[in-house]
Amino acid sequence: MQEVSPKTAVEFYQQGLAHARRSEWGEAATCFKHAVALDPNSPAGESLKMVESIQTFYYKDNFNP
């Protein structure tokens, strides 16, 4: 079964949520960005902020042996 490309902000948002559930942060962010571009009032804006926060997080103690 071939995945259909989303066409509306709601579809992009839903696809972004599906990616986020699988911890596919880059794909989720891309979908949320498309959703916001189509509808600036979409809840995807908040989801995008959350995904970007996850992507930029790091635990400093992991880098200090």
VMD Tcl script that builds the backbone (N, CA, C; Angstrom):
set m [mol new atoms 195]
animate dup $m
set s [atomselect $m all]
$s set {name element resname resid chain x y z} {
  {N N MET 1 A 0.844 -1.184 0.000}
  {CA C MET 1 A 0.000 0.000 0.000}
  {C C MET 1 A 0.884 1.240 0.000}
  {N N GLN 2 A 0.664 2.117 -0.937}
  {CA C GLN 2 A 1.460 3.330 -1.076}
  {C C GLN 2 A 0.857 4.455 -0.246}
  {N N GLU 3 A 1.726 5.175 0.469}
  {CA C GLU 3 A 1.264 6.279 1.310}
  {C C GLU 3 A 0.909 7.476 0.437}
  {N N VAL 4 A -0.262 8.052 0.680}
  {CA C VAL 4 A -0.732 9.196 -0.087}
  {C C VAL 4 A -0.162 10.465 0.520}
  {N N SER 5 A 0.303 11.357 -0.328}
  {CA C SER 5 A 0.866 12.623 0.146}
  {C C SER 5 A -0.252 13.534 0.656}
  {N N PRO 6 A -0.072 14.123 1.836}
  {CA C PRO 6 A -1.109 15.009 2.384}
  {C C PRO 6 A -1.291 16.262 1.529}
  {N N LYS 7 A -2.487 16.790 1.562}
  {CA C LYS 7 A -2.796 17.984 0.782}
  {C C LYS 7 A -3.259 19.153 1.638}
  {N N THR 8 A -3.763 18.860 2.837}
  {CA C THR 8 A -4.290 19.933 3.682}
  {C C THR 8 A -3.447 20.053 4.956}
  {N N ALA 9 A -3.622 21.167 5.638}
  {CA C ALA 9 A -2.903 21.393 6.893}
  {C C ALA 9 A -3.240 20.317 7.916}
  {N N VAL 10 A -4.496 19.913 7.968}
  {CA C VAL 10 A -4.916 18.884 8.920}
  {C C VAL 10 A -4.227 17.558 8.601}
  {N N GLU 11 A -4.146 17.213 7.332}
  {CA C GLU 11 A -3.490 15.960 6.939}
  {C C GLU 11 A -2.004 15.995 7.266}
  {N N PHE 12 A -1.345 17.135 7.009}
  {CA C PHE 12 A 0.071 17.257 7.353}
  {C C PHE 12 A 0.258 17.148 8.864}
  {N N TYR 13 A -0.628 17.777 9.621}
  {CA C TYR 13 A -0.550 17.720 11.075}
  {C C TYR 13 A -0.700 16.281 11.566}
  {N N GLN 14 A -1.680 15.570 11.048}
  {CA C GLN 14 A -1.903 14.184 11.450}
  {C C GLN 14 A -0.721 13.294 11.069}
  {N N GLN 15 A -0.159 13.519 9.901}
  {CA C GLN 15 A 1.001 12.732 9.491}
  {C C GLN 15 A 2.193 13.060 10.395}
  {N N GLY 16 A 2.343 14.330 10.766}
  {CA C GLY 16 A 3.406 14.727 11.684}
  {C C GLY 16 A 3.258 14.044 13.036}
  {N N LEU 17 A 2.031 13.947 13.523}
  {CA C LEU 17 A 1.787 13.253 14.791}
  {C C LEU 17 A 2.170 11.776 14.691}
  {N N ALA 18 A 1.871 11.162 13.561}
  {CA C ALA 18 A 2.219 9.750 13.365}
  {C C ALA 18 A 3.746 9.574 13.388}
  {N N HIS 19 A 4.462 10.477 12.749}
  {CA C HIS 19 A 5.932 10.419 12.767}
  {C C HIS 19 A 6.456 10.633 14.185}
  {N N ALA 20 A 5.860 11.570 14.905}
  {CA C ALA 20 A 6.318 11.854 16.270}
  {C C ALA 20 A 6.112 10.638 17.175}
  {N N ARG 21 A 5.010 9.924 17.001}
  {CA C ARG 21 A 4.768 8.721 17.806}
  {C C ARG 21 A 5.850 7.666 17.586}
  {N N ARG 22 A 6.447 7.674 16.384}
  {CA C ARG 22 A 7.517 6.720 16.068}
  {C C ARG 22 A 8.908 7.325 16.310}
  {N N SER 23 A 8.949 8.487 16.948}
  {CA C SER 23 A 10.203 9.210 17.236}
  {C C SER 23 A 10.971 9.561 15.974}
  {N N GLU 24 A 10.264 9.823 14.907}
  {CA C GLU 24 A 10.869 10.261 13.648}
  {C C GLU 24 A 10.785 11.791 13.611}
  {N N TRP 25 A 11.680 12.408 14.385}
  {CA C TRP 25 A 11.568 13.843 14.655}
  {C C TRP 25 A 11.749 14.709 13.420}
  {N N GLY 26 A 12.674 14.367 12.553}
  {CA C GLY 26 A 12.886 15.167 11.344}
  {C C GLY 26 A 11.670 15.169 10.438}
  {N N GLU 27 A 11.103 13.984 10.218}
  {CA C GLU 27 A 9.916 13.876 9.380}
  {C C GLU 27 A 8.724 14.584 10.017}
  {N N ALA 28 A 8.609 14.456 11.340}
  {CA C ALA 28 A 7.516 15.133 12.049}
  {C C ALA 28 A 7.639 16.645 11.886}
  {N N ALA 29 A 8.842 17.164 12.067}
  {CA C ALA 29 A 9.052 18.613 11.936}
  {C C ALA 29 A 8.701 19.086 10.533}
  {N N THR 30 A 9.082 18.326 9.524}
  {CA C THR 30 A 8.780 18.700 8.143}
  {C C THR 30 A 7.272 18.774 7.920}
  {N N CYS 31 A 6.555 17.776 8.401}
  {CA C CYS 31 A 5.096 17.777 8.249}
  {C C CYS 31 A 4.469 18.952 8.987}
  {N N PHE 32 A 4.928 19.210 10.204}
  {CA C PHE 32 A 4.377 20.325 10.968}
  {C C PHE 32 A 4.666 21.663 10.277}
  {N N LYS 33 A 5.844 21.797 9.684}
  {CA C LYS 33 A 6.177 23.039 8.961}
  {C C LYS 33 A 5.243 23.237 7.775}
  {N N HIS 34 A 4.963 22.162 7.047}
  {CA C HIS 34 A 4.026 22.256 5.920}
  {C C HIS 34 A 2.636 22.648 6.408}
  {N N ALA 35 A 2.205 22.061 7.515}
  {CA C ALA 35 A 0.884 22.377 8.057}
  {C C ALA 35 A 0.788 23.847 8.445}
  {N N VAL 36 A 1.828 24.360 9.085}
  {CA C VAL 36 A 1.833 25.775 9.501}
  {C C VAL 36 A 1.871 26.690 8.281}
  {N N ALA 37 A 2.591 26.284 7.242}
  {CA C ALA 37 A 2.637 27.097 6.023}
  {C C ALA 37 A 1.247 27.196 5.379}
  {N N LEU 38 A 0.483 26.119 5.444}
  {CA C LEU 38 A -0.854 26.124 4.870}
  {C C LEU 38 A -1.876 26.800 5.783}
  {N N ASP 39 A -1.681 26.672 7.099}
  {CA C ASP 39 A -2.608 27.261 8.080}
  {C C ASP 39 A -1.820 27.746 9.293}
  {N N PRO 40 A -1.500 29.033 9.339}
  {CA C PRO 40 A -0.707 29.572 10.457}
  {C C PRO 40 A -1.353 29.379 11.826}
  {N N ASN 41 A -2.653 29.144 11.892}
  {CA C ASN 41 A -3.343 28.931 13.162}
  {C C ASN 41 A -3.451 27.461 13.534}
  {N N SER 42 A -2.808 26.612 12.779}
  {CA C SER 42 A -2.855 25.167 13.023}
  {C C SER 42 A -2.185 24.812 14.353}
  {N N PRO 43 A -2.668 23.781 15.029}
  {CA C PRO 43 A -1.997 23.317 16.250}
  {C C PRO 43 A -0.612 22.750 15.956}
  {N N ALA 44 A -0.298 22.601 14.694}
  {CA C ALA 44 A 1.022 22.106 14.304}
  {C C ALA 44 A 2.124 23.065 14.740}
  {N N GLY 45 A 1.802 24.327 14.933}
  {CA C GLY 45 A 2.797 25.297 15.389}
  {C C GLY 45 A 3.365 24.928 16.745}
  {N N GLU 46 A 2.491 24.575 17.661}
  {CA C GLU 46 A 2.936 24.159 18.999}
  {C C GLU 46 A 3.680 22.835 18.929}
  {N N SER 47 A 3.194 21.929 18.106}
  {CA C SER 47 A 3.861 20.633 17.953}
  {C C SER 47 A 5.253 20.809 17.362}
  {N N LEU 48 A 5.384 21.736 16.422}
  {CA C LEU 48 A 6.686 22.012 15.817}
  {C C LEU 48 A 7.666 22.527 16.873}
  {N N LYS 49 A 7.209 23.427 17.736}
  {CA C LYS 49 A 8.077 23.934 18.806}
  {C C LYS 49 A 8.543 22.797 19.707}
  {N N MET 50 A 7.635 21.884 20.018}
  {CA C MET 50 A 7.969 20.758 20.885}
  {C C MET 50 A 9.004 19.847 20.207}
  {N N VAL 51 A 8.810 19.549 18.937}
  {CA C VAL 51 A 9.742 18.685 18.212}
  {C C VAL 51 A 11.115 19.352 18.105}
  {N N GLU 52 A 11.136 20.651 17.827}
  {CA C GLU 52 A 12.418 21.360 17.747}
  {C C GLU 52 A 13.122 21.348 19.090}
  {N N SER 53 A 12.372 21.448 20.171}
  {CA C SER 53 A 12.953 21.374 21.505}
  {C C SER 53 A 13.570 19.998 21.747}
  {N N ILE 54 A 12.892 18.966 21.319}
  {CA C ILE 54 A 13.418 17.602 21.466}
  {C C ILE 54 A 14.687 17.444 20.639}
  {N N GLN 55 A 14.697 17.982 19.431}
  {CA C GLN 55 A 15.857 17.849 18.550}
  {C C GLN 55 A 17.080 18.587 19.074}
  {N N THR 56 A 16.880 19.670 19.793}
  {CA C THR 56 A 18.029 20.458 20.261}
  {C C THR 56 A 18.471 20.093 21.673}
  {N N PHE 57 A 17.713 19.208 22.335}
  {CA C PHE 57 A 18.059 18.816 23.695}
  {C C PHE 57 A 19.287 17.915 23.712}
  {N N TYR 58 A 20.127 18.118 24.698}
  {CA C TYR 58 A 21.218 17.174 24.949}
  {C C TYR 58 A 21.507 17.159 26.435}
  {N N TYR 59 A 22.011 16.056 26.891}
  {CA C TYR 59 A 22.301 15.865 28.303}
  {C C TYR 59 A 23.790 16.079 28.489}
  {N N LYS 60 A 24.186 17.181 29.111}
  {CA C LYS 60 A 25.595 17.556 29.220}
  {C C LYS 60 A 26.458 16.499 29.879}
  {N N ASP 61 A 25.921 15.784 30.861}
  {CA C ASP 61 A 26.722 14.771 31.556}
  {C C ASP 61 A 27.153 13.629 30.634}
  {N N ASN 62 A 26.448 13.414 29.556}
  {CA C ASN 62 A 26.841 12.362 28.611}
  {C C ASN 62 A 28.143 12.718 27.893}
  {N N PHE 63 A 28.501 13.991 27.864}
  {CA C PHE 63 A 29.701 14.427 27.149}
  {C C PHE 63 A 30.910 14.591 28.067}
  {N N ASN 64 A 30.748 14.353 29.370}
  {CA C ASN 64 A 31.829 14.475 30.314}
  {C C ASN 64 A 32.164 13.103 30.893}
  {N N PRO 65 A 33.287 12.532 30.451}
  {CA C PRO 65 A 33.629 11.186 30.947}
  {C C PRO 65 A 33.986 11.179 32.427}
}
mol reanalyze $m
mol bondsrecalc $m
mol representation Tube
mol addrep $m
